[in-house]
Amino acid sequence: MGRIFAFLYGVICYLIFLVTFLYAIGFVGNVFVPKAIDTGTLNSPLSAALIIDAVLLSLFAVQHSVMARQWFKRSWTKIVPSVVERSTYVLIASLMLALLFWQWQPMGPIVWDVRNATGRMLLQALFWIGWGGVLVSTYLVDHFALFGLKQVYNHLKGRDAEPIPFQSPALYKVVRHPLYLGFIVAFWSTPRMTFGHLFFAVMTTGYILVAIQFEERDLIHSYGDTYRDYRQRVSMLIPLPRKR
């Protein structure tokens, strides 16, 4: 029963993530969803809205980074079974995002508004390309392990977890973090940039640049010289040629 419960828990966490991820696309792009990044009017002073939005983004950033660190996982898995540790991480991250969507304060002053039809189409295309890059990147590194499903499925089948070998498939040969690059492209690609959207894009881009430093430190700890060599050969986010 414990294995079945863990599997069902992992599936529920994954489905919650999937709904949250799809909502995030609509939220940032101002499409399909009832509450988007620019939905509504500013009912409080701009300074108060800035503080609220900054707190919401910080809550997600702290949770997302701290819970991913090895020192936290070692303590956390004394409370949460290791087989559902990743699923629980995904669940809490999804709930933090849902809170952000719910409480986000729109800030409407327009920073830029592209009226040219070709320019609008290009920015809208980049928006969808960015999100597509995010999704493709997760599958290149093992989508279902990244979001906890593989762990609970293997546990259900009585299989031991296998160590993950270092790989750099497809997009990972061009940049080290195509998933983060996809997010940055999606967050900045809009024909109509409001002050609230700009604040979101600046804050999330800053967080991504900081998060990469922590993530790469963990990767070096796990893979040693293999990752150091990879870091020397492949650019972090901008696909530029590097000396071998």
KALINHU-V159213 format. One record per helix or strand of 3 or more residues. SS is the DSSP state (helix for helix, strand for strand). FROM is the first residue (numbers start at 1). TO is the last residue. If there is no record, write none. Layout:
ss & from & to
SS & FROM & TO
SS & FROM & TO
//
This chain:
ss & from & to
helix & 2 & 29
helix & 46 & 66
helix & 70 & 76
helix & 82 & 103
strand & 110 & 113
helix & 117 & 141
helix & 143 & 146
helix & 149 & 156
helix & 170 & 173
helix & 178 & 188
strand & 192 & 194
helix & 195 & 223
helix & 225 & 233
//
